[in-house]
Amino acid sequence: MMTAQLVLRRRDVFEDGSFTEMTVWRVPKPVPPSEHWFKYSLVYIVEGKRVLGYDNERGKGDHRHIGDIEMPLHFETMANLVDQFVAEVQQMRGDRK
């Protein structure tokens, strides 16, 4: 049986001390109710608090957090999800790159 394999682990710290942390695992079977083969946590932390988070946990599936609000998240591909997260962080930071 395949074990979980680390696909991505990255932490980027910004000049103001805020940071993003992205961890992605390829798992042996989907984490229900997600139908893809990834377990992930993508977070943006400002002053010690999560202001943005994307993750999938058993029973909840793919979802995102903006502050204390949680909402469903559409998963297409892992690359697309990471790109979407990075773009949203840049927008929150005012980085229009």
N, C-alpha and C positions, 0 to 999 in steps of 0.2 A: 504494500500500500504506500502510495506517495505521501510524504509529509509536507507540511506547509513550507514554501520557499520564499525567502525575502526577495522582493522585486525592487523595492525602493525604500530607502531610509535617508531622509535629507532634512537638514535644519538650516534655515537662513535667518540670520539676525540682522535687523536693520539698525541704522545709526541711532534711532530713538529708543532702542532696547526692545522693541516689539519683535516678534519672530514668527516664522511659519515652521511647522514640522509636518512632514509627510511620511507616512509609513504604509507600505502596500505589501501584502502577502498573496501569493498564489496558493490557494487551498485545494485539498484533495476533492472536496465537493462544495457546492454552493452553500452559503450561509442563509438559511431560509428566512424570509421569503425571497431573497435575492436569487436570481437565476444564473449569475455569472460566477466565475471561479476565483474571485478576489475578496479579500478581507482588507479593509483600508480605514485609515484615520488621517484626515488632512485638517490641520487646525491653524488658525491665526490667533496669536495671543498678544494682547496689548495690556500693559500694566498688570500682568498676572492673571488676566481674565480672557477666556475664549470669546472672541467677538464674531468669529466665523468658524464653522466646522462642517466637514463632510465626513460621513461614516456610514457603515452598515453594521447593524448588530442583529443578532438572532431575535426574531419576532417583530422587528421594526423594518428591516430591509434598508434600502438606500434612502438616506435623508440628509438634510442639512440643517444647521443651527445658525441663526443670525441672532446674536444675543441670547435671549431666553426663548425665542420663537423657534419651533421645530416644524419643518415642512418636508414633504416627499421630494426626492431628487431623482431625475430621470438618468439612468445609466445607459450609455451607448458603448463606449470603450473606455478602458482605463486611461489611455493617453488623452482622450477628450475630456474626461473628468478632471484630470490634473490641470490641463490647460484652462478649463473653466474656473477651477479654484484659483489658480494663479492670476487670471484676469480679474476675478472678483476682488482678490486682495489688492491688486494694483489700483482698481477703481476706488476701494475704500481708502487707500493711502493717498489718492490723488495722483498716482503715477499713470499718466495716459500714454504709456509706451506701447 
